[in-house]
C-alpha cells in the first residue's frame, strides 16, 4: 500500500512539473507539432520511469537498469526544474503587480483590466535556453562524462616527513563500483592512466562493488592489470562493500557475499586492511599506513580508528585510508594521535556540479559534506576526497569527472 502511494505521489509530482514547464513551450511557439512532440516525449519518459519503479527487485540491488533510471530521471527533471523556477519567479511578480494595479486603479476609479498580466515570451524563451545547458550537459554525462577520467596531482609539504620518503608518490583511487561499469575499452584506458603514473604505492579507498561480489567477476583481469609498485597496493572497504542495500534470503548468504567481496581484493593483488596498519620502510626509516573499515556519520560505522592505530606511535608519519570523509571531520582531524594525511572517497561529488580548477567549485554534495571533493587542510593535516573511479545512483557524470589522484609527499624546506 505504501509503495503504491509512493508511485502515485511521484507520478503526480512529475505531471505537475511537466504541465507547468509546458507553459514555457506554449508561450514560446504556436506550432502544434512542437506541442505534440513535447507530449509524446514526456509521456514516453514517464511510462519508462514508472515501469522501472514497478519492476524494481530489492533482492537484486542497484544495477544497470536502475542506473539508467537515475540518468533518465535527471534528464527529465533537472531542465524542467530550471524552467519552472523562471516561470514561478515571473508568476510571483505578475501576481504582486496585479494586486498593486488592482488597488491603485480602484482608488483612482480607472478600469482594472486583466488582474494578472500575460506571460512574457522573452522570459519563457530565456528559461528554455538556459535549461538547454544542463540538458546538453546531462546527455554528455550519460554518454561520455562518466568515463572522462582525469589525473589530478597534489604536492604536500611536511616538517615531519622522514627524509627517505621525500618525494614519495601515491596513486589514490576509490569507488570503482564495478556493477555500474559497462565500457571495457574506457576502463582499460583508465587502468593504463594509473600505470603511467609510476608511483611508489597505489591505495584504493573502498566501494569495489555496488552490492554483490559477483559484479566484479567480469572485471577481475582488467583491474589485475594495475601494476604493483615498489611499496605494493593496499585497500579498505566502503559502505557498499557490506551488502547492506539489498534484501538477503538469509544472514548466511549476506555473510558469504561479504567474505567474497573481501576476497576480490586479493584476486586483483591488493592487500586489504581491516582496522589495521602496516609500516612502509625505506633506508632505515618508516611511515605508517593505516586502513579502517567504513565509518560514516550517516552510514555504517564498522571502522575502529584506535584499533587500527594501536601498533603505531603518535610520532610516526601516518597515511590513513578511510572511505567516508565525514570520518575525518568527526574523529580524525583533531585526533591526538596525529594523522597527517587521510585519503577518502564516497561522495563522488554527487557526479553533478561545476568546476573551474583553481577558481570555482560547486556541487549539491557540499550541502551534505564539508569535505566533498579535492584537497582540504585543517590543523596542519590534510584530507584528499577523490571524486571516484566509477559511478553510482545514476549512469552519468556532469561536471564532476572520474578521478585518479597522484599525491607527492615532500619535506618542507626550512631556511637556515
C-alpha positions as CSV (number, residue, x, y, z in Angstrom):
1,X,0.0,0.0,0.0
2,X,2.8,2.4,0.9
3,X,4.6,1.6,-2.3
4,X,1.5,2.3,-4.4
5,X,1.1,5.6,-2.6
6,X,4.7,6.5,-3.3
7,X,4.2,5.7,-7.0
8,X,1.1,7.9,-7.1
9,X,2.8,10.8,-5.4
10,X,5.8,10.5,-7.7
11,X,3.6,10.4,-10.8
12,X,1.5,13.3,-9.6
13,X,4.6,15.5,-8.9
14,X,6.2,14.7,-12.2
15,X,2.9,15.5,-14.1
16,X,2.6,18.9,-12.3
17,X,6.2,19.8,-13.1
18,X,5.6,18.7,-16.7
19,X,2.4,20.7,-17.1
20,X,4.0,23.8,-15.5
21,X,7.1,23.6,-17.7
22,X,4.9,23.2,-20.8
23,X,3.7,26.7,-20.3
24,X,7.1,28.0,-21.4
25,X,6.9,25.9,-24.5
26,X,3.3,27.1,-25.2
27,X,4.3,30.7,-24.7
28,X,7.3,30.4,-27.0
29,X,5.7,28.9,-30.0
30,X,2.3,28.2,-31.5
31,X,3.4,25.2,-33.5
32,X,1.1,22.3,-32.9
33,X,3.8,19.7,-33.8
34,X,6.1,21.1,-31.1
35,X,3.3,20.6,-28.6
36,X,2.7,17.0,-29.8
37,X,6.4,16.2,-29.7
38,X,6.7,17.6,-26.2
39,X,3.7,15.5,-25.0
40,X,4.8,12.3,-26.7
41,X,8.4,12.5,-25.3
42,X,7.2,13.4,-21.8
43,X,4.6,10.6,-21.8
44,X,7.2,8.1,-23.0
45,X,9.7,9.0,-20.4
46,X,7.1,8.9,-17.7
47,X,5.9,5.5,-18.7
48,X,9.5,4.3,-18.8
49,X,10.2,5.6,-15.3
50,X,7.1,4.1,-13.9
51,X,7.9,0.7,-15.4
52,X,11.3,0.7,-13.8
53,X,9.8,1.6,-10.4
54,X,7.2,-1.1,-10.6
55,X,9.7,-3.8,-11.7
56,X,12.5,-2.9,-9.3
57,X,13.7,-6.0,-7.4
58,X,15.0,-5.2,-3.9
59,X,16.8,-8.6,-3.7
60,X,18.9,-7.9,-6.8
61,X,20.1,-4.5,-5.7
62,X,21.1,-1.5,-7.8
63,X,22.1,-2.5,-11.3
64,X,22.4,-1.0,-14.8
65,X,18.6,-0.7,-15.2
66,X,18.3,1.4,-12.0
67,X,21.3,3.4,-13.0
68,X,19.7,4.2,-16.4
69,X,16.6,5.1,-14.5
70,X,18.5,7.7,-12.5
71,X,20.1,9.2,-15.6
72,X,16.8,9.5,-17.5
73,X,15.1,10.9,-14.4
74,X,17.8,13.6,-14.1
75,X,17.5,14.3,-17.8
76,X,13.7,14.6,-17.5
77,X,13.6,16.6,-14.2
78,X,16.6,19.0,-14.0
79,X,15.9,21.1,-17.1
80,X,12.2,21.4,-16.2
81,X,13.0,22.5,-12.7
82,X,15.1,25.3,-14.1
83,X,12.2,26.3,-16.5
84,X,9.6,26.3,-13.7
85,X,11.9,28.3,-11.4
86,X,11.9,31.1,-14.0
87,X,8.1,30.7,-14.5
88,X,7.4,30.7,-10.8
89,X,9.5,33.8,-10.3
90,X,7.7,35.6,-13.1
91,X,4.3,34.4,-11.7
92,X,5.1,35.9,-8.3
93,X,5.9,39.3,-10.0
94,X,2.7,39.0,-12.1
95,X,0.6,38.4,-9.0
96,X,2.2,41.2,-7.0
97,X,1.9,43.6,-9.9
98,X,-1.7,42.6,-10.4
99,X,-2.6,43.2,-6.8
100,X,-0.8,46.6,-6.9
101,X,-2.6,47.7,-10.0
102,X,-6.0,46.4,-8.8
103,X,-5.9,48.6,-5.7
104,X,-4.3,51.7,-7.2
105,X,-6.6,51.6,-10.2
106,X,-9.6,51.0,-7.9
107,X,-8.8,54.1,-5.8
108,X,-8.5,56.3,-8.9
109,X,-11.7,55.0,-10.4
110,X,-10.0,53.6,-13.6
111,X,-10.8,50.3,-15.1
112,X,-8.9,47.3,-13.6
113,X,-8.3,45.5,-16.9
114,X,-6.7,42.0,-16.5
115,X,-5.8,41.2,-12.9
116,X,-2.7,39.3,-14.0
117,X,-0.7,40.3,-17.0
118,X,0.1,37.6,-19.6
119,X,3.4,35.8,-19.5
120,X,6.2,37.5,-21.4
121,X,7.5,35.4,-24.3
122,X,11.1,36.6,-23.6
123,X,11.1,35.0,-20.1
124,X,9.8,31.7,-21.4
125,X,12.4,31.7,-24.2
126,X,15.2,32.6,-21.7
127,X,14.1,29.8,-19.4
128,X,14.2,27.2,-22.2
129,X,17.5,28.5,-23.4
130,X,19.2,28.2,-20.0
131,X,17.5,24.8,-19.4
132,X,19.1,23.6,-22.6
133,X,22.6,23.9,-21.0
134,X,22.0,21.3,-18.2
135,X,20.1,19.1,-20.7
136,X,23.0,19.0,-23.1
137,X,25.4,18.5,-20.1
138,X,23.5,15.5,-18.8
139,X,23.3,14.0,-22.3
140,X,27.1,14.4,-22.5
141,X,27.5,13.0,-18.9
142,X,25.5,9.9,-19.9
143,X,27.4,9.0,-23.0
144,X,30.9,10.5,-22.3
145,X,31.3,12.2,-19.0
146,X,31.1,9.1,-16.8
147,X,34.4,7.8,-18.4
148,X,36.1,11.2,-18.7
149,X,39.0,10.2,-16.5
150,X,41.2,13.0,-15.1
151,X,44.6,12.7,-13.4
152,X,44.8,15.3,-10.6
153,X,48.1,15.9,-8.9
154,X,48.9,17.4,-5.5
155,X,52.2,18.1,-3.7
156,X,52.1,18.2,0.1
157,X,54.8,19.6,2.3
158,X,55.6,18.4,5.9
159,X,58.1,19.2,8.6
160,X,57.9,15.7,10.0
161,X,58.1,13.6,6.8
162,X,61.0,11.1,7.1
163,X,63.9,12.0,4.7
164,X,63.8,8.7,3.0
165,X,60.2,9.4,1.8
166,X,60.9,12.9,0.4
167,X,59.3,12.7,-3.0
168,X,57.2,9.6,-2.1
169,X,54.4,9.4,-4.7
170,X,50.9,7.9,-4.0
171,X,48.3,7.0,-6.5
172,X,44.9,7.2,-4.9
173,X,41.8,5.7,-6.5
174,X,38.4,5.0,-4.9
175,X,34.8,3.9,-5.6
176,X,35.2,1.5,-8.5
177,X,31.5,0.4,-8.3
178,X,32.2,-2.4,-10.7
179,X,28.4,-3.2,-11.0
180,X,27.9,0.1,-12.8
181,X,30.8,-0.2,-15.3
182,X,30.0,-1.1,-19.0
183,X,32.6,0.1,-21.4
184,X,35.7,-2.2,-21.2
185,X,37.7,0.0,-23.6
186,X,37.2,3.1,-21.4
187,X,38.0,1.3,-18.2
188,X,41.2,-0.2,-19.7
189,X,42.2,3.3,-20.7
190,X,41.8,4.4,-17.1
191,X,43.9,1.4,-15.9
192,X,46.6,2.5,-18.4
193,X,46.5,6.0,-16.9
194,X,47.0,4.6,-13.4
195,X,50.0,2.6,-14.6
196,X,51.5,5.6,-16.4
197,X,51.9,7.5,-13.1
198,X,54.7,5.1,-12.0
199,X,54.1,6.0,-8.3
200,X,55.6,4.3,-5.2
201,X,52.3,2.9,-3.9
202,X,48.7,2.5,-5.0
203,X,45.9,3.0,-2.5
204,X,42.2,2.2,-3.0
205,X,39.7,3.6,-0.5
206,X,36.6,1.4,-0.9
207,X,33.3,0.6,-2.7
208,X,34.7,-2.0,-5.1
209,X,31.1,-3.1,-5.9
210,X,27.6,-1.7,-5.6
211,X,26.4,-4.6,-3.5
212,X,27.3,-8.1,-4.7
213,X,30.7,-9.7,-5.1
214,X,29.7,-11.2,-8.5
215,X,29.6,-7.7,-10.0
216,X,33.4,-7.7,-10.1
217,X,33.7,-11.1,-11.9
218,X,33.9,-9.6,-15.4
219,X,36.5,-7.1,-14.3
220,X,39.0,-9.1,-12.3
221,X,41.5,-9.5,-15.1
222,X,41.1,-5.8,-16.1
223,X,41.9,-4.5,-12.6
224,X,44.6,-7.1,-12.1
225,X,46.4,-5.2,-14.8
226,X,47.2,-2.4,-12.4
227,X,50.9,-2.8,-11.9
228,X,52.1,-3.4,-8.3
229,X,54.7,-0.7,-7.5
230,X,57.6,-0.9,-5.1
231,X,55.5,-0.4,-1.9
232,X,52.6,-2.6,-3.1
233,X,48.9,-1.9,-3.4
234,X,46.6,-1.5,-0.4
235,X,42.8,-1.1,0.0
236,X,40.0,-0.6,2.5
237,X,36.2,-1.2,2.4
238,X,33.5,1.3,1.7
239,X,29.8,1.3,2.7
240,X,28.7,-0.5,-0.4
241,X,31.1,-3.4,0.3
242,X,28.9,-4.8,3.2
243,X,26.0,-5.8,1.1
244,X,23.5,-3.8,3.1
245,X,21.5,-2.2,0.3
246,X,19.5,-5.3,-0.7
247,X,17.3,-7.9,1.0
248,X,19.1,-11.2,1.5
249,X,17.3,-14.6,1.9
250,X,19.4,-15.2,5.0
251,X,22.3,-13.8,7.1
252,X,24.4,-16.7,5.9
253,X,24.2,-15.6,2.3
254,X,24.9,-12.0,3.2
255,X,28.0,-13.0,5.2
256,X,29.1,-15.2,2.3
257,X,28.8,-12.2,-0.1
258,X,30.8,-10.1,2.3
259,X,33.6,-12.7,2.5
260,X,33.6,-12.9,-1.3
261,X,33.9,-9.1,-1.6
262,X,37.0,-9.2,0.8
263,X,38.5,-11.9,-1.4
264,X,38.2,-9.8,-4.5
265,X,41.0,-7.5,-3.2
266,X,43.4,-10.5,-3.1
267,X,42.3,-11.5,-6.6
268,X,43.4,-8.2,-8.0
269,X,46.6,-8.2,-5.9
270,X,45.5,-5.6,-3.3
271,X,46.2,-6.0,0.4
272,X,43.0,-5.3,2.3
273,X,43.5,-3.5,5.6
274,X,40.6,-4.2,8.1
275,X,41.2,-1.8,11.0
276,X,44.9,-2.5,10.9
277,X,48.2,-0.9,10.0
278,X,51.5,-1.7,8.3
279,X,54.8,0.1,8.2
280,X,56.4,1.1,4.9
281,X,60.2,1.1,5.3
282,X,62.9,2.7,3.3
283,X,66.6,3.4,4.2
284,X,66.0,2.5,7.8
285,X,63.1,5.0,8.1
286,X,59.4,4.3,8.1
287,X,55.9,5.7,7.8
288,X,52.7,4.1,8.9
289,X,49.8,3.2,6.6
290,X,46.6,2.7,8.4
291,X,43.4,1.3,7.0
292,X,40.0,1.5,8.7
293,X,36.7,-0.2,7.8
294,X,33.9,2.1,6.7
295,X,33.0,4.8,9.2
296,X,30.4,7.3,8.1
297,X,28.5,9.9,10.1
298,X,25.3,8.8,8.4
299,X,26.4,5.3,7.2
300,X,27.8,2.1,8.6
301,X,30.3,2.6,11.4
302,X,32.5,-0.5,11.3
303,X,35.7,1.5,11.4
304,X,37.8,1.4,14.6
305,X,40.5,4.1,14.4
306,X,42.0,3.2,17.8
307,X,42.2,-0.5,16.9
308,X,43.7,0.2,13.5
309,X,46.3,2.5,15.0
310,X,47.3,0.6,18.1
311,X,50.6,-0.6,16.7
312,X,51.7,2.9,15.7
313,X,53.1,5.8,17.6
314,X,52.0,9.4,17.8
315,X,55.4,10.5,16.4
316,X,55.0,8.3,13.3
317,X,54.2,9.9,10.0
318,X,50.8,8.4,9.0
319,X,48.7,7.9,6.0
320,X,45.1,7.0,6.9
321,X,42.8,5.3,4.4
322,X,39.1,5.9,5.4
323,X,36.3,5.7,2.8
324,X,33.9,8.3,4.1
325,X,35.3,11.9,4.6
326,X,32.9,12.5,7.4
327,X,35.2,10.3,9.5
328,X,37.9,12.9,9.1
329,X,35.5,15.7,10.1
330,X,34.1,13.9,13.2
331,X,37.0,11.8,14.5
332,X,40.3,12.2,12.7
333,X,41.3,15.8,12.0
334,X,41.7,16.8,15.7
335,X,42.7,13.4,17.0
336,X,45.7,13.4,19.4
337,X,47.4,10.6,17.6
338,X,48.1,12.9,14.7
339,X,47.1,11.7,11.2
340,X,49.0,13.8,8.7
341,X,47.3,12.6,5.5
342,X,43.8,11.0,5.1
343,X,42.5,9.5,1.8
344,X,38.8,9.2,1.2
345,X,36.2,9.0,-1.5
346,X,32.5,8.1,-1.1
347,X,30.8,11.4,-2.2
348,X,31.5,11.2,-6.0
349,X,30.8,15.0,-5.8
350,X,27.3,13.7,-6.4
351,X,28.5,13.3,-10.0
352,X,27.0,16.7,-10.7
353,X,28.4,20.1,-10.4
354,X,30.6,22.9,-11.9
355,X,34.3,23.0,-11.5
356,X,36.8,25.5,-12.9
357,X,40.1,24.3,-11.4
358,X,41.7,26.9,-9.1
359,X,38.8,29.3,-9.3
360,X,35.3,27.7,-8.7
361,X,33.9,24.5,-7.4
362,X,30.2,23.8,-6.7
363,X,28.0,20.7,-6.2
364,X,24.9,19.9,-4.2
365,X,27.3,17.5,-2.4
366,X,28.7,20.5,-0.4
367,X,25.4,20.7,1.5
368,X,25.9,17.2,2.8
369,X,29.7,17.0,3.3
370,X,32.0,19.7,4.4
371,X,34.8,17.9,2.5
372,X,33.3,16.6,-0.7
373,X,35.9,16.8,-3.5
374,X,39.6,17.6,-3.7
375,X,42.2,18.5,-1.1
376,X,41.4,20.1,2.3
377,X,43.7,21.2,5.2
378,X,42.9,21.9,8.8
379,X,45.1,21.8,11.9
380,X,48.1,21.2,9.7
381,X,46.5,17.9,8.5
382,X,45.2,17.0,5.0
383,X,42.4,15.0,3.5
384,X,42.0,14.2,-0.1
385,X,38.5,13.4,-1.2
386,X,38.8,11.6,-4.5
387,X,35.8,12.1,-6.8
388,X,35.7,8.4,-7.6
389,X,36.6,6.0,-10.4
390,X,33.2,4.7,-11.2
391,X,29.6,6.0,-10.8
392,X,26.5,5.1,-8.9
393,X,23.0,6.3,-8.4
394,X,22.7,7.3,-12.0
395,X,24.6,6.4,-15.1
396,X,26.2,9.8,-15.8
397,X,28.7,12.4,-14.6
398,X,28.0,16.0,-15.2
399,X,30.9,18.4,-14.5
400,X,32.4,16.2,-11.8
401,X,34.7,13.8,-13.6
402,X,36.1,10.4,-12.6
403,X,39.5,10.9,-10.9
404,X,42.9,9.3,-10.4
405,X,44.8,11.3,-7.8
406,X,48.6,11.5,-7.6
407,X,49.9,12.8,-4.3
408,X,53.6,13.6,-3.8
409,X,54.9,13.9,-0.2
410,X,57.7,16.4,0.2
411,X,59.8,17.6,3.2
412,X,59.2,21.3,3.9
413,X,62.3,23.3,3.2
414,X,63.4,25.4,6.2
415,X,65.6,28.5,6.0
416,X,69.0,28.0,7.7
